[in-house]
Amino acid sequence: MYIQGDLQVIFDALYSLGVIEPVLKSDWKKSYEDFHNFEESFSKAVQSVNSCSGDKFRIVESLRNFDFKTLEYIAMEVAREFSDFYSRKVTH
C-alpha cells in the first residue's frame, strides 16, 4: 500500500504534529522489527491520508486519530517513498 498524493504535504502535516524530529532520531531497524504490531493501524492511517485529497488540514485532523507509533510508521513510509521517487528520478 502506498501513500498517494503530494508527499511534501503529508511530510508537512507530520512535522506540524511533532512526528518528524523523533523519527529522524530513532533506530528504524528496531521500529521495523515491531511493525507487525501496528500493521493494521498503519494501513488504516494510509487509507485515511489517501482519502484527504492532499488537503493538509484534513490530513492533520485525520492523523490526530492515530497513536504516535503509527504516525512514526507513516513518517518512515513518506521518507521511503521520497527516497524511491528520488532514486528513480536520478537514475532515469
Residue pairs with C-beta under 8 A, 6 or more apart in sequence:
1 43
1 46
1 47
2 46
2 81
3 10
3 46
3 49
3 50
3 74
3 77
3 78
3 81
4 49
4 50
5 49
5 50
5 52
5 53
5 54
6 54
7 78
7 81
7 82
7 85
9 54
9 56
9 59
10 49
10 59
10 74
10 78
11 20
11 75
11 78
11 82
12 56
13 56
13 59
13 60
13 63
14 20
14 63
14 71
14 74
14 75
14 78
16 60
17 60
17 63
17 64
17 71
19 68
19 71
19 72
19 74
19 75
20 75
22 72
23 72
23 75
23 76
23 79
26 72
28 76
31 72
31 73
31 76
32 76
35 42
35 73
38 69
38 70
38 73
41 66
41 67
41 70
42 70
42 73
42 74
42 77
44 66
45 62
45 63
45 66
45 70
45 71
45 73
45 74
46 74
46 77
48 62
48 63
48 65
48 66
49 59
49 62
49 63
49 74
51 62
52 58
52 59
52 62
63 71
63 74
66 74
